[in-house]
Amino acid sequence: MYTYDAHDQALVDARAQEFRDQVARRLAGQLTEDEFKPLRLQNGLYLQLHAYMLRVAVPYGVLSSDQLRMLGFLADKYDRGYGHFTTRQNIQYNWTKLEDVADMLDHLASVQMHAVQTSGNCIRNVTTDAYAGVAADEYIDPRPVSELLRQWSTLHPEFAFLPRKFKIAVTGAAEDRAAMKFHDIGISVKAGEDGDPLFDVWVGGGQGRTPRVAVLFEENVSLDDLLPTLDAMLRVYNLHGRRDNKYKARIKILVAEMGLEAYRAEVKADMASRDRAVFEAAPAEYARIAAQFAGAQQPALTPVSVSRDDPAFSAWLDENVMAHRVDGYAAVTISLKAEGAIPGDATGEQMKAIADIAEKHSASEIRVTHRQNLVLPWVPQSELRAVYDALVGLELAEANIGLASDIISCPGLDYCALATARSIPVAQKLSQELRAREKREDLHGITVNISGCINACGHHHAATIGILGLNRAEQENYQITLAGRADEGAQVGTILGPGFAAEALPGAIHRILDTFQALRQTGENLADVYARVGKDPFKAAAYEQLERAA
């Protein structure tokens, strides 16, 4: 994994010290909350319903054992004993005291971490495939370019106050495991004939009030041209993006209003008018970064056969262990979706224990997935049983990765000041219902994502079964969307109809699944069935009891 150089370390140390002074002035009453707000947002600090929330950056989802151990320490010392892993591969602390934040940032800086640009109208944490560098279907490792983008975007002087927040995702494999096409800019990396990376650049994806799948801006962009292209794309957006209406401020709206061809022409004109000397160091820096990742590559091992005498262990192997590109290894996904658990939450003790497991069994490396789970990317096949046994002891051996109970959920109205409905209790109830159902039938490939408001932090638009919590006449009401996809065939789910009360929602989900099982043909997933038969059978089933009651 990437290790900070002196410049990186000096930057996060200085930023932590700067914010310490800003917090001191706020606590002394020298800054009002309105004056303090833009300063705290630039350092990942939100004011939520009950307390401040600190969001810590995990660049492209990669953590060392020391870093995860520190995150566990922060959860125990400064929060209520847990942290919440998010769909941007970050972690949030929901019960932060303002007077503690500067100390937290100092602790983070000591392990090469920070909270810079995890909030505000800037380029947010760059995300990528949590299995980068180890996935069997990978064309080229996307982590070096993700790190290059982190360096380019961090404290970029032109892009600190964009019209709206800006999100970039990178993928380098046949399967898109980073929801790349639901980002403001998505980048797909592949190898050219000479082995050098080439980049397909997509633009205008996003969720929220107006969900969009990104469109192809340009393919086969060279490494020399990548940063000039991205920089110009952001400059045109910064110039023309709307600032009068935050709901129409994202780049997806600009591209739709200008038209892709007009937007592309203006980007090319901007590139042609500028001195490119500032970007000349990028290829050498990319090579330096890539060498660090290559140097961390583990040596091949002799593959071994793993005993399947234990049914529970065998199920965990089937669901949570992924094929590896290097002989003798496996990538293990740790589900943070135990039956009835809060999706994405891990206690401080669990984080510290996982750090120990990674140190012993996974080259001291952990990944955060955009589905709010953790990955041990370098587990020797011969050590899979030892890892499983350790996870059982932590109550983290749930065998449900890729199943319907592997639910994405935002914090919702339990924490978030923007939410209009609760997400967590809905996710907990559905995880129990779906986990029971998974034990008797095949629910592979079904994704259930829950958002507590229209901002869609739970990615409900991109789920097979999406759930959006709304406020209807001061009552929580849950709207269902069907047949969304976040992978390489990305599409926005279709709204099924009026929403359901919380207590009626599980029954509606069950009737949708009953319809799916009745109609599916060999090899079909729910999205396939929906594409073949349409909305009507699912809608009729979902609203059957409501119609009878009427």
Secondary structure, DSSP 8 states (H G I E B T S, - for coil): -----HHHHHHHHHHHHHHHHHHHHHHTTSS-HHHHHHHHHTTTEEE-SSSEEEEE--GGGEEEHHHHHHHHHHHHHHSSSEEEE-TTS-EEEEEE-GGGHHHHHHHHHHTT---TTSSSSSB---EE-TTTTTBTTBSS-SHHHHHHHHHHHTT-TTSSS-SS-B-EEEE-BSS--S-GGGSSEEEEEEE-TTS-EEEEEEE--B-TTS-B--EEEEEEEEHHHHHHHHHHHHHHHHHHS-SS-GGG-SHHHHHHHH-HHHHHHHHHHHHHTS-GGGGTTHHHHHHHHHHHHHHT-------------SHHHHHHHHHHEE-BSSTTEEEEEE-S--TT--TTEEEHHHHHHHHHHHHHHSTTEEEE-TTS-EEEEEEEGGGHHHHHHHHHHTT-----TTBTTS-EE--GGGT-TT-SS--HHHHHHHHHHHHHHHTTS--BT--EEEESSTT-TT-GGGSSEEEEEEEETTEEEEEEEES-B-STT-B--EE-SS-EEGGGHHHHHHHHHHHHHHH--TT--HHHHHHHH-SHHHHHHHTHHHHHH-
